[in-house]
Amino acid sequence: VGDVHPHDVAAVLDGEGIAIRGGHHCAQPLMDRLGVAATSRASVALYTTRDEIDRLIDGLATVKRIFGIGER
Amino acid sequence: MNDLYQEQILDHYRNPRNKGYLERAEASYEDQNPLCGDVIRMDLAFDPPLSGDATPHDRRIKEIRFSGRGCAISQAAASMLTEMVAGRTVAEATALTKDDLLAELGITLSAMRLKCALLALKAFKAALYGLGSLY
C-alpha cells in the first residue's frame, strides 16, 4: 500500500471491521534490519475464512482510496 | 466507518505546510515516539531575533518548520500546529493547550493515537522551554 504508515493501514482496516497488527510487533531489531519504521501483518490462521480474506482485500482498496494511491 | 481520516487531515498529510528545516533556527527540538517510530523536529526563528533585547515573551514566531516521519495523524497534526503558531508571540504559543490542537484536528482519537497527534506539540513546547535558559 505504498508508503502509507502501518498504523494508518491498521486504523483504516479497523474501521472496516478487519483486525491486523501494525507497528514493530515487539521486534524493533527486525524492523532496523528490514530498514523500515514499522510493518503491517495480517495474521492468517487455519480458521480464517475465504470471506474474511476477501474483506481484507476490499479493505486494502479502501486504504489506497483514502490515501490517494494510484491517483498520483 | 473511517472518521479518523477526514479531508482536513488528509489535506495536511498530503500537502504539509511549513515542512522542512530552518538553516538558522534559533530554537529546535526533536522528539520521537519509540512505540510507533514517529519522529518530529521543530525549528523556530523569532522576530526580533534572540540576539536582540526585546523581552522573551513579546517575540513573535517569525518562521517555523517541521520535519520528520510517521503516520498521517502525527504529520497532519504537526502541519496544523505550525499554521496555528506562526506569527504568534512566544507567550501566546506557550499558552496553547493540547485541547486547542485537538479541536483543530477535529477528530476523536484513542489513547494510542492521541500520542501521535500530540508529538508535534510536545516537540514544539520543548523547543520553547529551551528559550527559558536564555533569560
N, CA and C atoms of all chains as a GROMACS GRO file, in nm:
protein
  621
    1VAL      N    1   0.084  -0.121   0.000
    1VAL     CA    2   0.000   0.000   0.000
    1VAL      C    3   0.087   0.125   0.000
    2GLY      N    4   0.186   0.125  -0.086
    2GLY     CA    5   0.270   0.244  -0.100
    2GLY      C    6   0.342   0.277   0.028
    3ASP      N    7   0.352   0.406   0.058
    3ASP     CA    8   0.426   0.446   0.178
    3ASP      C    9   0.332   0.480   0.294
    4VAL      N   10   0.210   0.429   0.288
    4VAL     CA   11   0.116   0.454   0.398
    4VAL      C   12   0.169   0.386   0.524
    5HIS      N   13   0.169   0.461   0.633
    5HIS     CA   14   0.223   0.408   0.759
    5HIS      C   15   0.136   0.293   0.810
    6PRO      N   16   0.199   0.185   0.860
    6PRO     CA   17   0.123   0.069   0.909
    6PRO      C   18   0.012   0.103   1.008
    7HIS      N   19   0.034   0.205   1.090
    7HIS     CA   20  -0.072   0.241   1.185
    7HIS      C   21  -0.192   0.300   1.114
    8ASP      N   22  -0.166   0.367   1.002
    8ASP     CA   23  -0.278   0.419   0.922
    8ASP      C   24  -0.350   0.306   0.851
    9VAL      N   25  -0.272   0.210   0.800
    9VAL     CA   26  -0.333   0.093   0.735
    9VAL      C   27  -0.422   0.020   0.835
   10ALA      N   28  -0.366  -0.005   0.954
   10ALA     CA   29  -0.440  -0.079   1.056
   10ALA      C   30  -0.565  -0.004   1.100
   11ALA      N   31  -0.555   0.130   1.111
   11ALA     CA   32  -0.669   0.208   1.158
   11ALA      C   33  -0.782   0.208   1.056
   12VAL      N   34  -0.746   0.218   0.928
   12VAL     CA   35  -0.849   0.216   0.824
   12VAL      C   36  -0.916   0.079   0.820
   13LEU      N   37  -0.835  -0.027   0.823
   13LEU     CA   38  -0.892  -0.163   0.821
   13LEU      C   39  -0.979  -0.188   0.943
   14ASP      N   40  -0.936  -0.134   1.056
   14ASP     CA   41  -1.015  -0.146   1.179
   14ASP      C   42  -1.154  -0.087   1.158
   15GLY      N   43  -1.157   0.027   1.090
   15GLY     CA   44  -1.285   0.091   1.061
   15GLY      C   45  -1.374   0.006   0.972
   16GLU      N   46  -1.313  -0.088   0.900
   16GLU     CA   47  -1.387  -0.178   0.811
   16GLU      C   48  -1.416  -0.311   0.881
   17GLY      N   49  -1.383  -0.320   1.008
   17GLY     CA   50  -1.409  -0.442   1.082
   17GLY      C   51  -1.304  -0.550   1.064
   18ILE      N   52  -1.184  -0.511   1.020
   18ILE     CA   53  -1.077  -0.608   0.999
   18ILE      C   54  -0.962  -0.576   1.094
   19ALA      N   55  -0.919  -0.676   1.170
   19ALA     CA   56  -0.812  -0.655   1.266
   19ALA      C   57  -0.680  -0.710   1.212
   20ILE      N   58  -0.583  -0.621   1.194
   20ILE     CA   59  -0.447  -0.667   1.160
   20ILE      C   60  -0.354  -0.608   1.265
   21ARG      N   61  -0.229  -0.648   1.260
   21ARG     CA   62  -0.132  -0.592   1.352
   21ARG      C   63  -0.047  -0.492   1.274
   22GLY      N   64  -0.024  -0.377   1.334
   22GLY     CA   65   0.061  -0.277   1.270
   22GLY      C   66   0.163  -0.228   1.370
   23GLY      N   67   0.286  -0.204   1.324
   23GLY     CA   68   0.386  -0.148   1.413
   23GLY      C   69   0.512  -0.230   1.416
   24HIS      N   70   0.572  -0.240   1.535
   24HIS     CA   71   0.701  -0.308   1.549
   24HIS      C   72   0.689  -0.457   1.577
   25HIS      N   73   0.570  -0.501   1.617
   25HIS     CA   74   0.549  -0.641   1.657
   25HIS      C   75   0.648  -0.683   1.764
   26CYS      N   76   0.682  -0.588   1.852
   26CYS     CA   77   0.780  -0.615   1.958
   26CYS      C   78   0.910  -0.669   1.898
   27ALA      N   79   0.945  -0.626   1.777
   27ALA     CA   80   1.065  -0.679   1.711
   27ALA      C   81   1.142  -0.565   1.646
   28GLN      N   82   1.177  -0.465   1.728
   28GLN     CA   83   1.246  -0.348   1.675
   28GLN      C   84   1.377  -0.381   1.601
   29PRO      N   85   1.456  -0.479   1.651
   29PRO     CA   86   1.578  -0.513   1.576
   29PRO      C   87   1.548  -0.561   1.435
   30LEU      N   88   1.436  -0.634   1.420
   30LEU     CA   89   1.400  -0.682   1.286
   30LEU      C   90   1.362  -0.565   1.196
   31MET      N   91   1.290  -0.467   1.253
   31MET     CA   92   1.250  -0.350   1.173
   31MET      C   93   1.375  -0.275   1.126
   32ASP      N   94   1.474  -0.264   1.216
   32ASP     CA   95   1.600  -0.200   1.179
   32ASP      C   96   1.667  -0.277   1.066
   33ARG      N   97   1.666  -0.410   1.080
   33ARG     CA   98   1.729  -0.496   0.979
   33ARG      C   99   1.660  -0.478   0.844
   34LEU      N  100   1.527  -0.469   0.848
   34LEU     CA  101   1.450  -0.452   0.725
   34LEU      C  102   1.458  -0.310   0.672
   35GLY      N  103   1.505  -0.219   0.758
   35GLY     CA  104   1.516  -0.080   0.716
   35GLY      C  105   1.383  -0.009   0.704
   36VAL      N  106   1.286  -0.048   0.786
   36VAL     CA  107   1.154   0.017   0.782
   36VAL      C  108   1.118   0.066   0.923
   37ALA      N  109   1.024   0.162   0.927
   37ALA     CA  110   0.981   0.215   1.056
   37ALA      C  111   0.888   0.116   1.125
   38ALA      N  112   0.808   0.047   1.047
   38ALA     CA  113   0.710  -0.046   1.102
   38ALA      C  114   0.650  -0.127   0.987
   39THR      N  115   0.579  -0.231   1.020
   39THR     CA  116   0.516  -0.313   0.915
   39THR      C  117   0.372  -0.345   0.952
   40SER      N  118   0.297  -0.391   0.853
   40SER     CA  119   0.159  -0.437   0.875
   40SER      C  120   0.158  -0.589   0.859
   41ARG      N  121   0.083  -0.656   0.944
   41ARG     CA  122   0.079  -0.802   0.935
   41ARG      C  123  -0.064  -0.854   0.949
   42ALA      N  124  -0.110  -0.924   0.848
   42ALA     CA  125  -0.238  -0.994   0.858
   42ALA      C  126  -0.207  -1.132   0.914
   43SER      N  127  -0.267  -1.164   1.028
   43SER     CA  128  -0.236  -1.291   1.093
   43SER      C  129  -0.336  -1.396   1.048
   44VAL      N  130  -0.303  -1.461   0.937
   44VAL     CA  131  -0.393  -1.561   0.880
   44VAL      C  132  -0.372  -1.694   0.952
   45ALA      N  133  -0.483  -1.760   0.982
   45ALA     CA  134  -0.474  -1.888   1.052
   45ALA      C  135  -0.567  -1.991   0.989
   46LEU      N  136  -0.565  -2.111   1.042
   46LEU     CA  137  -0.648  -2.220   0.988
   46LEU      C  138  -0.796  -2.182   0.979
   47TYR      N  139  -0.840  -2.108   1.078
   47TYR     CA  140  -0.983  -2.077   1.084
   47TYR      C  141  -1.020  -1.948   1.011
   48THR      N  142  -0.926  -1.886   0.942
   48THR     CA  143  -0.960  -1.768   0.863
   48THR      C  144  -1.043  -1.812   0.742
   49THR      N  145  -1.152  -1.743   0.717
   49THR     CA  146  -1.240  -1.785   0.607
   49THR      C  147  -1.207  -1.709   0.479
   50ARG      N  148  -1.253  -1.764   0.369
   50ARG     CA  149  -1.235  -1.702   0.239
   50ARG      C  150  -1.298  -1.563   0.239
   51ASP      N  151  -1.416  -1.553   0.303
   51ASP     CA  152  -1.487  -1.425   0.309
   51ASP      C  153  -1.403  -1.319   0.381
   52GLU      N  154  -1.334  -1.362   0.486
   52GLU     CA  155  -1.251  -1.266   0.561
   52GLU      C  156  -1.134  -1.216   0.476
   53ILE      N  157  -1.077  -1.306   0.396
   53ILE     CA  158  -0.968  -1.265   0.307
   53ILE      C  159  -1.020  -1.165   0.204
   54ASP      N  160  -1.140  -1.193   0.151
   54ASP     CA  161  -1.199  -1.101   0.053
   54ASP      C  162  -1.219  -0.963   0.114
   55ARG      N  163  -1.264  -0.963   0.240
   55ARG     CA  164  -1.287  -0.834   0.307
   55ARG      C  165  -1.156  -0.760   0.329
   56LEU      N  166  -1.051  -0.836   0.356
   56LEU     CA  167  -0.919  -0.773   0.373
   56LEU      C  168  -0.876  -0.705   0.242
   57ILE      N  169  -0.895  -0.775   0.131
   57ILE     CA  170  -0.857  -0.719   0.000
   57ILE      C  171  -0.938  -0.592  -0.027
   58ASP      N  172  -1.070  -0.599   0.001
   58ASP     CA  173  -1.154  -0.480  -0.017
   58ASP      C  174  -1.106  -0.366   0.074
   59GLY      N  175  -1.068  -0.404   0.196
   59GLY     CA  176  -1.021  -0.304   0.292
   59GLY      C  177  -0.895  -0.236   0.244
   60LEU      N  178  -0.806  -0.314   0.183
   60LEU     CA  179  -0.681  -0.256   0.133
   60LEU      C  180  -0.710  -0.159   0.018
   61ALA      N  181  -0.816  -0.191  -0.061
   61ALA     CA  182  -0.855  -0.099  -0.167
   61ALA      C  183  -0.904   0.032  -0.106
   62THR      N  184  -0.972   0.021   0.009
   62THR     CA  185  -1.019   0.142   0.079
   62THR      C  186  -0.900   0.223   0.128
   63VAL      N  187  -0.798   0.156   0.180
   63VAL     CA  188  -0.677   0.225   0.225
   63VAL      C  189  -0.618   0.306   0.110
   64LYS      N  190  -0.607   0.240  -0.005
   64LYS     CA  191  -0.548   0.307  -0.121
   64LYS      C  192  -0.633   0.426  -0.165
   65ARG      N  193  -0.765   0.409  -0.158
   65ARG     CA  194  -0.852   0.518  -0.200
   65ARG      C  195  -0.837   0.637  -0.106
   66ILE      N  196  -0.838   0.610   0.025
   66ILE     CA  197  -0.829   0.719   0.123
   66ILE      C  198  -0.697   0.795   0.109
   67PHE      N  199  -0.588   0.720   0.086
   67PHE     CA  200  -0.458   0.786   0.078
   67PHE      C  201  -0.417   0.822  -0.063
   68GLY      N  202  -0.511   0.805  -0.155
   68GLY     CA  203  -0.487   0.853  -0.291
   68GLY      C  204  -0.378   0.780  -0.365
   69ILE      N  205  -0.358   0.650  -0.333
   69ILE     CA  206  -0.256   0.574  -0.406
   69ILE      C  207  -0.314   0.529  -0.540
   70GLY      N  208  -0.238   0.550  -0.644
   70GLY     CA  209  -0.287   0.515  -0.776
   70GLY      C  210  -0.344   0.635  -0.848
   71GLU      N  211  -0.372   0.743  -0.771
   71GLU     CA  212  -0.424   0.864  -0.834
   71GLU      C  213  -0.311   0.955  -0.878
   72ARG      N  214  -0.200   0.944  -0.800
   72ARG     CA  215  -0.089   1.038  -0.827
   72ARG      C  216  -0.011   0.997  -0.950
   73MET      N  217  -1.775   0.480   0.923
   73MET     CA  218  -1.659   0.394   0.904
   73MET      C  219  -1.530   0.466   0.945
   74ASN      N  220  -1.456   0.519   0.851
   74ASN     CA  221  -1.327   0.577   0.887
   74ASN      C  222  -1.336   0.727   0.914
   75ASP      N  223  -1.378   0.763   1.035
   75ASP     CA  224  -1.391   0.907   1.063
   75ASP      C  225  -1.257   0.968   1.101
   76LEU      N  226  -1.155   0.884   1.117
   76LEU     CA  227  -1.023   0.935   1.153
   76LEU      C  228  -0.963   1.015   1.038
   77TYR      N  229  -0.983   0.965   0.917
   77TYR     CA  230  -0.913   1.023   0.803
   77TYR      C  231  -1.003   1.118   0.725
   78GLN      N  232  -1.040   1.226   0.791
   78GLN     CA  233  -1.125   1.325   0.727
   78GLN      C  234  -1.041   1.414   0.637
   79GLU      N  235  -1.114   1.487   0.554
   79GLU     CA  236  -1.047   1.564   0.448
   79GLU      C  237  -0.939   1.658   0.501
   80GLN      N  238  -0.967   1.726   0.613
   80GLN     CA  239  -0.868   1.824   0.662
   80GLN      C  240  -0.739   1.753   0.706
   81ILE      N  241  -0.752   1.631   0.758
   81ILE     CA  242  -0.634   1.554   0.800
   81ILE      C  243  -0.554   1.513   0.676
   82LEU      N  244  -0.623   1.455   0.580
   82LEU     CA  245  -0.555   1.405   0.460
   82LEU      C  246  -0.493   1.519   0.381
   83ASP      N  247  -0.560   1.634   0.382
   83ASP     CA  248  -0.507   1.750   0.311
   83ASP      C  249  -0.372   1.791   0.369
   84HIS      N  250  -0.366   1.800   0.501
   84HIS     CA  251  -0.239   1.838   0.565
   84HIS      C  252  -0.133   1.729   0.549
   85TYR      N  253  -0.178   1.603   0.546
   85TYR     CA  254  -0.083   1.492   0.531
   85TYR      C  255  -0.023   1.491   0.391
   86ARG      N  256  -0.107   1.513   0.292
   86ARG     CA  257  -0.058   1.509   0.152
   86ARG      C  258   0.017   1.636   0.116
   87ASN      N  259  -0.031   1.750   0.167
   87ASN     CA  260   0.033   1.879   0.136
   87ASN      C  261   0.073   1.949   0.265
   88PRO      N  262   0.176   1.898   0.331
   88PRO     CA  263   0.215   1.955   0.460
   88PRO      C  264   0.257   2.101   0.447
   89ARG      N  265   0.214   2.183   0.545
   89ARG     CA  266   0.253   2.325   0.548
   89ARG      C  267   0.380   2.337   0.633
   90ASN      N  268   0.464   2.428   0.593
   90ASN     CA  269   0.585   2.459   0.670
   90ASN      C  270   0.670   2.335   0.697
   91LYS      N  271   0.683   2.249   0.600
   91LYS     CA  272   0.767   2.132   0.619
   91LYS      C  273   0.908   2.160   0.570
   92GLY      N  274   1.006   2.121   0.649
   92GLY     CA  275   1.145   2.141   0.611
   92GLY      C  276   1.228   2.178   0.732
   93TYR      N  277   1.338   2.245   0.708
   93TYR     CA  278   1.429   2.285   0.816
   93TYR      C  279   1.456   2.435   0.805
   94LEU      N  280   1.499   2.496   0.915
   94LEU     CA  281   1.547   2.633   0.911
   94LEU      C  282   1.698   2.628   0.929
   95GLU      N  283   1.769   2.682   0.831
   95GLU     CA  284   1.914   2.677   0.841
   95GLU      C  285   1.966   2.754   0.962
   96ARG      N  286   1.898   2.867   0.990
   96ARG     CA  287   1.941   2.945   1.105
   96ARG      C  288   1.833   2.943   1.213
   97ALA      N  289   1.799   2.824   1.254
   97ALA     CA  290   1.697   2.810   1.358
   97ALA      C  291   1.751   2.864   1.490
   98GLU      N  292   1.664   2.936   1.563
   98GLU     CA  293   1.708   2.989   1.693
   98GLU      C  294   1.665   2.898   1.807
   99ALA      N  295   1.572   2.809   1.777
   99ALA     CA  296   1.532   2.709   1.875
   99ALA      C  297   1.490   2.585   1.797
  100SER      N  298   1.530   2.469   1.845
  100SER     CA  299   1.496   2.343   1.778
  100SER      C  300   1.474   2.235   1.881
  101TYR      N  301   1.392   2.141   1.846
  101TYR     CA  302   1.379   2.023   1.931
  101TYR      C  303   1.328   1.908   1.847
  102GLU      N  304   1.388   1.791   1.870
  102GLU     CA  305   1.341   1.672   1.801
  102GLU      C  306   1.293   1.572   1.904
  103ASP      N  307   1.174   1.521   1.882
  103ASP     CA  308   1.118   1.426   1.976
  103ASP      C  309   1.066   1.306   1.899
  104GLN      N  310   1.057   1.193   1.968
  104GLN     CA  311   1.002   1.077   1.898
  104GLN      C  312   0.919   0.991   1.990
  105ASN      N  313   0.836   0.913   1.924
  105ASN     CA  314   0.753   0.818   1.995
  105ASN      C  315   0.807   0.679   1.962
  106PRO      N  316   0.884   0.621   2.053
  106PRO     CA  317   0.952   0.495   2.021
  106PRO      C  318   0.856   0.380   1.993
  107LEU      N  319   0.735   0.390   2.044
  107LEU     CA  320   0.641   0.279   2.024
  107LEU      C  321   0.598   0.266   1.879
  108CYS      N  322   0.589   0.379   1.808
  108CYS     CA  323   0.546   0.368   1.669
  108CYS      C  324   0.650   0.420   1.572
  109GLY      N  325   0.761   0.474   1.624
  109GLY     CA  326   0.867   0.518   1.535
  109GLY      C  327   0.847   0.657   1.477
  110ASP      N  328   0.743   0.728   1.520
  110ASP     CA  329   0.721   0.863   1.470
  110ASP      C  330   0.830   0.958   1.522
  111VAL      N  331   0.876   1.045   1.434
  111VAL     CA  332   0.977   1.145   1.471
  111VAL      C  333   0.929   1.281   1.422
  112ILE      N  334   0.939   1.382   1.510
  112ILE     CA  335   0.905   1.518   1.470
  112ILE      C  336   1.013   1.612   1.520
  113ARG      N  337   1.060   1.698   1.432
  113ARG     CA  338   1.155   1.801   1.470
  113ARG      C  339   1.092   1.936   1.440
  114MET      N  340   1.111   2.031   1.533
  114MET     CA  341   1.060   2.167   1.514
  114MET      C  342   1.176   2.265   1.510
  115ASP      N  343   1.179   2.351   1.410
  115ASP     CA  344   1.277   2.458   1.400
  115ASP      C  345   1.204   2.592   1.409
  116LEU      N  346   1.257   2.683   1.490
  116LEU     CA  347   1.191   2.812   1.509
  116LEU      C  348   1.287   2.928   1.488
  117ALA      N  349   1.234   3.038   1.436
  117ALA     CA  350   1.309   3.163   1.428
  117ALA      C  351   1.216   3.274   1.476
  118PHE      N  352   1.273   3.374   1.542
  118PHE     CA  353   1.190   3.475   1.607
  118PHE      C  354   1.211   3.616   1.552
  119ASP      N  355   1.114   3.698   1.578
  119ASP     CA  356   1.122   3.839   1.542
  119ASP      C  357   1.079   3.923   1.661
  120PRO      N  358   1.160   4.007   1.720
  120PRO     CA  359   1.302   4.024   1.683
  120PRO      C  360   1.384   3.900   1.719
  121PRO      N  361   1.499   3.882   1.653
  121PRO     CA  362   1.580   3.763   1.679
  121PRO      C  363   1.630   3.757   1.823
  122LEU      N  364   1.672   3.642   1.865
  122LEU     CA  365   1.714   3.623   2.004
  122LEU      C  366   1.832   3.710   2.043
  123SER      N  367   1.910   3.753   1.943
  123SER     CA  368   2.025   3.838   1.976
  123SER      C  369   1.979   3.978   2.015
  124GLY      N  370   1.855   4.014   1.982
  124GLY     CA  371   1.803   4.146   2.018
  124GLY      C  372   1.773   4.156   2.166
  125ASP      N  373   1.710   4.268   2.209
  125ASP     CA  374   1.690   4.283   2.352
  125ASP      C  375   1.543   4.294   2.394
  126ALA      N  376   1.451   4.253   2.308
  126ALA     CA  377   1.310   4.252   2.348
  126ALA      C  378   1.289   4.144   2.453
  127THR      N  379   1.185   4.160   2.536
  127THR     CA  380   1.160   4.058   2.637
  127THR      C  381   1.116   3.930   2.566
  128PRO      N  382   1.152   3.816   2.623
  128PRO     CA  383   1.131   3.689   2.552
  128PRO      C  384   0.987   3.667   2.507
  129HIS      N  385   0.894   3.699   2.593
  129HIS     CA  386   0.756   3.662   2.562
  129HIS      C  387   0.692   3.750   2.456
  130ASP      N  388   0.754   3.865   2.427
  130ASP     CA  389   0.697   3.952   2.324
  130ASP      C  390   0.747   3.916   2.184
  131ARG      N  391   0.846   3.830   2.177
  131ARG     CA  392   0.896   3.790   2.045
  131ARG      C  393   0.789   3.714   1.970
  132ARG      N  394   0.788   3.735   1.841
  132ARG     CA  395   0.695   3.658   1.758
  132ARG      C  396   0.767   3.543   1.691
  133ILE      N  397   0.692   3.438   1.665
  133ILE     CA  398   0.748   3.327   1.588
  133ILE      C  399   0.743   3.368   1.442
  134LYS      N  400   0.860   3.404   1.394
  134LYS     CA  401   0.868   3.455   1.257
  134LYS      C  402   0.856   3.342   1.157
  135GLU      N  403   0.929   3.236   1.185
  135GLU     CA  404   0.925   3.120   1.095
  135GLU      C  405   0.925   2.992   1.176
  136ILE      N  406   0.854   2.894   1.125
  136ILE     CA  407   0.854   2.763   1.189
  136ILE      C  408   0.853   2.656   1.081
  137ARG      N  409   0.934   2.552   1.102
  137ARG     CA  410   0.936   2.438   1.008
  137ARG      C  411   0.932   2.310   1.090
  138PHE      N  412   0.862   2.213   1.036
  138PHE     CA  413   0.868   2.082   1.100
  138PHE      C  414   0.922   1.980   1.002
  139SER      N  415   0.984   1.877   1.057
  139SER     CA  416   1.033   1.768   0.973
  139SER      C  417   1.013   1.639   1.051
  140GLY      N  418   1.022   1.528   0.982
  140GLY     CA  419   1.005   1.401   1.049
  140GLY      C  420   0.926   1.304   0.966
  141ARG      N  421   0.893   1.193   1.029
  141ARG     CA  422   0.814   1.092   0.957
  141ARG      C  423   0.720   1.026   1.056
  142GLY      N  424   0.618   0.966   1.002
  142GLY     CA  425   0.523   0.899   1.089
  142GLY      C  426   0.388   0.884   1.022
  143CYS      N  427   0.290   0.847   1.101
  143CYS     CA  428   0.157   0.821   1.046
  143CYS      C  429   0.090   0.952   1.006
  144ALA      N  430  -0.020   0.939   0.935
  144ALA     CA  431  -0.093   1.055   0.885
  144ALA      C  432  -0.135   1.148   0.998
  145ILE      N  433  -0.175   1.091   1.111
  145ILE     CA  434  -0.221   1.174   1.222
  145ILE      C  435  -0.107   1.261   1.275
  146SER      N  436   0.009   1.201   1.295
  146SER     CA  437   0.121   1.278   1.352
  146SER      C  438   0.168   1.387   1.256
  147GLN      N  439   0.173   1.355   1.128
  147GLN     CA  440   0.222   1.452   1.031
  147GLN      C  441   0.121   1.565   1.008
  148ALA      N  442  -0.007   1.529   1.004
  148ALA     CA  443  -0.110   1.632   0.985
  148ALA      C  444  -0.116   1.724   1.106
  149ALA      N  445  -0.102   1.666   1.226
  149ALA     CA  446  -0.106   1.748   1.348
  149ALA      C  447   0.011   1.846   1.349
  150ALA      N  448   0.129   1.800   1.306
  150ALA     CA  449   0.247   1.887   1.304
  150ALA      C  450   0.225   2.001   1.205
  151SER      N  451   0.171   1.968   1.090
  151SER     CA  452   0.145   2.070   0.988
  151SER      C  453   0.045   2.173   1.039
  152MET      N  454  -0.063   2.126   1.100
  152MET     CA  455  -0.166   2.217   1.153
  152MET      C  456  -0.108   2.306   1.263
  153LEU      N  457  -0.025   2.245   1.349
  153LEU     CA  458   0.031   2.321   1.460
  153LEU      C  459   0.116   2.437   1.409
  154THR      N  460   0.195   2.413   1.304
  154THR     CA  461   0.280   2.520   1.253
  154THR      C  462   0.194   2.637   1.205
  155GLU      N  463   0.080   2.605   1.144
  155GLU     CA  464  -0.008   2.713   1.098
  155GLU      C  465  -0.070   2.788   1.216
  156MET      N  466  -0.096   2.715   1.324
  156MET     CA  467  -0.161   2.777   1.440
  156MET      C  468  -0.069   2.875   1.511
  157VAL      N  469   0.061   2.846   1.512
  157VAL     CA  470   0.152   2.928   1.594
  157VAL      C  471   0.236   3.028   1.515
  158ALA      N  472   0.241   3.014   1.383
  158ALA     CA  473   0.320   3.107   1.304
  158ALA      C  474   0.267   3.249   1.324
  159GLY      N  475   0.356   3.343   1.356
  159GLY     CA  476   0.315   3.481   1.374
  159GLY      C  477   0.268   3.513   1.515
  160ARG      N  478   0.251   3.411   1.600
  160ARG     CA  479   0.209   3.435   1.737
  160ARG      C  480   0.329   3.472   1.824
  161THR      N  481   0.302   3.538   1.936
  161THR     CA  482   0.411   3.566   2.029
  161THR      C  483   0.444   3.438   2.105
  162VAL      N  484   0.563   3.437   2.164
  162VAL     CA  485   0.605   3.322   2.243
  162VAL      C  486   0.506   3.299   2.358
  163ALA      N  487   0.458   3.408   2.418
  163ALA     CA  488   0.362   3.395   2.528
  163ALA      C  489   0.235   3.326   2.482
  164GLU      N  490   0.184   3.369   2.366
  164GLU     CA  491   0.062   3.307   2.313
  164GLU      C  492   0.083   3.160   2.280
  165ALA      N  493   0.198   3.132   2.218
  165ALA     CA  494   0.227   2.995   2.177
  165ALA      C  495   0.245   2.904   2.298
  166THR      N  496   0.306   2.960   2.404
  166THR     CA  497   0.327   2.879   2.524
  166THR      C  498   0.194   2.842   2.588
  167ALA      N  499   0.096   2.932   2.573
  167ALA     CA  500  -0.034   2.910   2.636
  167ALA      C  501  -0.121   2.811   2.559
  168LEU      N  502  -0.078   2.775   2.441
  168LEU     CA  503  -0.155   2.681   2.359
  168LEU      C  504  -0.165   2.545   2.430
  169THR      N  505  -0.284   2.489   2.434
  169THR     CA  506  -0.301   2.361   2.502
  169THR      C  507  -0.325   2.248   2.402
  170LYS      N  508  -0.318   2.127   2.454
  170LYS     CA  509  -0.343   2.012   2.366
  170LYS      C  510  -0.488   2.015   2.316
  171ASP      N  511  -0.578   2.069   2.399
  171ASP     CA  512  -0.717   2.075   2.355
  171ASP      C  513  -0.734   2.168   2.236
  172ASP      N  514  -0.653   2.275   2.231
  172ASP     CA  515  -0.658   2.366   2.116
  172ASP      C  516  -0.621   2.290   1.989
  173LEU      N  517  -0.515   2.210   1.998
  173LEU     CA  518  -0.470   2.136   1.881
  173LEU      C  519  -0.571   2.027   1.843
  174LEU      N  520  -0.624   1.958   1.944
  174LEU     CA  521  -0.720   1.851   1.916
  174LEU      C  522  -0.847   1.907   1.853
  175ALA      N  523  -0.886   2.028   1.897
  175ALA     CA  524  -1.004   2.092   1.839
  175ALA      C  525  -0.980   2.122   1.692
  176GLU      N  526  -0.857   2.164   1.662
  176GLU     CA  527  -0.820   2.195   1.524
  176GLU      C  528  -0.822   2.067   1.438
  177LEU      N  529  -0.774   1.958   1.496
  177LEU     CA  530  -0.775   1.831   1.424
  177LEU      C  531  -0.919   1.787   1.397
  178GLY      N  532  -1.005   1.810   1.494
  178GLY     CA  533  -1.147   1.783   1.474
  178GLY      C  534  -1.185   1.636   1.468
  179ILE      N  535  -1.104   1.548   1.527
  179ILE     CA  536  -1.138   1.406   1.528
  179ILE      C  537  -1.124   1.351   1.669
  180THR      N  538  -1.193   1.242   1.695
  180THR     CA  539  -1.181   1.177   1.825
  180THR      C  540  -1.075   1.068   1.815
  181LEU      N  541  -0.980   1.071   1.907
  181LEU     CA  542  -0.867   0.978   1.900
  181LEU      C  543  -0.864   0.883   2.018
  182SER      N  544  -0.819   0.762   1.992
  182SER     CA  545  -0.797   0.666   2.100
  182SER      C  546  -0.670   0.706   2.174
  183ALA      N  547  -0.649   0.648   2.291
  183ALA     CA  548  -0.532   0.684   2.372
  183ALA      C  549  -0.403   0.666   2.294
  184MET      N  550  -0.396   0.557   2.219
  184MET     CA  551  -0.274   0.530   2.140
  184MET      C  552  -0.248   0.639   2.037
  185ARG      N  553  -0.354   0.674   1.963
  185ARG     CA  554  -0.337   0.772   1.856
  185ARG      C  555  -0.322   0.914   1.908
  186LEU      N  556  -0.367   0.936   2.033
  186LEU     CA  557  -0.350   1.067   2.095
  186LEU      C  558  -0.202   1.103   2.100
  187LYS      N  559  -0.120   1.003   2.126
  187LYS     CA  560   0.025   1.026   2.132
  187LYS      C  561   0.080   1.068   1.997
  188CYS      N  562   0.021   1.014   1.891
  188CYS     CA  563   0.062   1.053   1.755
  188CYS      C  564   0.032   1.201   1.735
  189ALA      N  565  -0.089   1.240   1.774
  189ALA     CA  566  -0.134   1.377   1.748
  189ALA      C  567  -0.056   1.478   1.831
  190LEU      N  568  -0.014   1.438   1.951
  190LEU     CA  569   0.045   1.535   2.042
  190LEU      C  570   0.197   1.540   2.037
  191LEU      N  571   0.257   1.453   1.957
  191LEU     CA  572   0.403   1.452   1.947
  191LEU      C  573   0.457   1.586   1.898
  192ALA      N  574   0.390   1.643   1.799
  192ALA     CA  575   0.433   1.772   1.744
  192ALA      C  576   0.428   1.881   1.851
  193LEU      N  577   0.320   1.881   1.928
  193LEU     CA  578   0.304   1.984   2.032
  193LEU      C  579   0.412   1.967   2.138
  194LYS      N  580   0.445   1.842   2.170
  194LYS     CA  581   0.547   1.813   2.269
  194LYS      C  582   0.682   1.868   2.221
  195ALA      N  583   0.716   1.842   2.096
  195ALA     CA  584   0.843   1.890   2.042
  195ALA      C  585   0.846   2.043   2.038
  196PHE      N  586   0.732   2.102   1.999
  196PHE     CA  587   0.722   2.247   1.989
  196PHE      C  588   0.742   2.312   2.126
  197LYS      N  589   0.670   2.260   2.225
  197LYS     CA  590   0.681   2.317   2.360
  197LYS      C  591   0.823   2.300   2.414
  198ALA      N  592   0.884   2.187   2.386
  198ALA     CA  593   1.020   2.163   2.433
  198ALA      C  594   1.116   2.265   2.372
  199ALA      N  595   1.094   2.297   2.244
  199ALA     CA  596   1.178   2.397   2.178
  199ALA      C  597   1.160   2.533   2.246
  200LEU      N  598   1.037   2.566   2.284
  200LEU     CA  599   1.012   2.694   2.351
  200LEU      C  600   1.072   2.695   2.492
  201TYR      N  601   1.057   2.583   2.565
  201TYR     CA  602   1.110   2.577   2.700
  201TYR      C  603   1.261   2.600   2.700
  202GLY      N  604   1.324   2.555   2.592
  202GLY     CA  605   1.468   2.573   2.580
  202GLY      C  606   1.507   2.720   2.586
  203LEU      N  607   1.415   2.808   2.546
  203LEU     CA  608   1.443   2.951   2.548
  203LEU      C  609   1.461   3.001   2.690
  204GLY      N  610   1.394   2.937   2.784
  204GLY     CA  611   1.392   2.983   2.922
  204GLY      C  612   1.531   3.000   2.978
  205SER      N  613   1.622   2.913   2.936
  205SER     CA  614   1.757   2.917   2.990
  205SER      C  615   1.833   3.041   2.945
  206LEU      N  616   1.779   3.110   2.844
  206LEU     CA  617   1.850   3.226   2.790
  206LEU      C  618   1.825   3.352   2.873
  207TYR      N  619   1.724   3.347   2.962
  207TYR     CA  620   1.689   3.472   3.033
  207TYR      C  621   1.712   3.460   3.182
   0.00000   0.00000   0.00000
